């Protein structure tokens, strides 16, 4: 059966980074594409993760027939455990992603119907004829998805960059995009992360050559931090260690996890057992050491952050150490990374960023690569996906400059329809992000995030007032500035004046409310803060 119409609801990842998820709905049911988490670092207080709107998904649970995962990054599959606790459907994913999902399910004690996907595979799910295409990315085994409809092909690139000669695995299948373009693409949805960046991404082989030059030319210890999921780069680093006479040591749980997952998917560049245990690094000469560590984003409990604050159990930074950041600084992490690198430098390390030397390459296509995919696919309509709103706008402008496609810039919650040979925006769903905060999951209101934010910025005032002697009020003001103590004294005077004489029992609630309002006004005049005021009026004995 060929679909006559398709409706796509964007549930996360548009106008924002992370929590990628979309629902493709046809007459026979709905399939979901990706189920990712976000990292809400700009929020204070900061929850652990952001999830797609699981309540919306639960409401549509009967229609959902499957979840397709394009690749193994957390912003595309990290929300699967929370999803499975509400909805059980088959999960289709490439082998590397499938093994990572399996690892997560073991940790959560969950089960799922896991089914592998391969490049060039064709599959029919919920009446949808799908084809999967190999794309190259900063993680192994990434796929694009094509869906045939009577209107033409709907093509979603997933995350990608174009590598014709990758250091491992298959090259980017540009010929498949060209073939589908010749067949007729009605809608292209494409990764917009680097839509503002001119040129093309640096090849991994070039990154490896630049890293080797820096490592070979350094006489002391070399420590390198990178995204743990970049298994192909890790394989190149292991080869560099051999060529430069160094022993490779891995520090950080996620490095071992991704290597174990890659081994199960038969994609591991080497075995974990071949590396040096961190406890033995001290027995090697400095010029024999090459350590790969987690923590490129300043994560507080990561191996590199613990080195920077002197709490790592096996290693200390010292003069002569070289620390290579084979990574980029993700927006929102600047403060943590700067604090960490300052600590490393104070201890005597030389820190080198990819901004100074070309020792990192993005996993996301830049403008020349994005243009190449647009020209190969020749879509009639184009919707940029995956990125901040300005990235989507830049990608739409690029599409208009290099193709005849009509562009639609949409955001999370928007619904588009492919029907009658056209693509149009047909509505907006009131989706709301959910947040994970320790063991709790909920929206901002349910987790009390707004109230906690108010407390953080404004403080709180507790007043324990004995009505028999209101001047003896106990005042506690965490978070409210009072450098010289005069504010507390003025509050004490205000309480004594307001509650002398003591109000009768039937008037105490009103007196308490009036007192809280008066104290709030006083503090606002003096500090421009609006703290939460809580007053407890303790009646006199017998009254």
Secondary structure, 3 states (H helix, E strand, C coil): CCECEEEEEEEECECECCCCEEEEEECCEEEEECCCEECCCCCCCCCCEEECCHHHHHHCHHHEEEEEECCCCHHHHCCHHHHHCCCCCEEEEEHHHHHHHHHHHHHHCCCCCEEEECCCCEEEECCEEEEEEEEECCCCCEEEEEEEECCEEEEECCCCECCCCCCCCCCCCHHHHHHHHHHCEEEEEEECCCCCCCCCCCCHHHHHHHHHHHHHCCCCCEEEEECCCCHHHHHHHHHHHHHCCCEEEEECHHHHHHHHHHHHCCCCCCCHHHCECHHHHHHCCHHHEEEEECCCCCCCCCHHHHHHCCCCCCCCCCCCCEEEEECCCCCCCHHHHHHHHHHHHHCCCEEEECCCCCCCCCCCCCHHHHHHHHHHHCCCEEEEECECHHHHHHHHHHHHHHCCCEEECCCCCEEEEEECCEEEEEEECCCCCEEEECCEEECCCCCCHHHHHHHHHHCEEEEEEEHHHHHHCEEECCCCCCCCCHHHHHHHHHHHHHCCCCCCHHHHHHHHHHHHHHHHHHHHHHHCCCCEEEEEEECCCCC
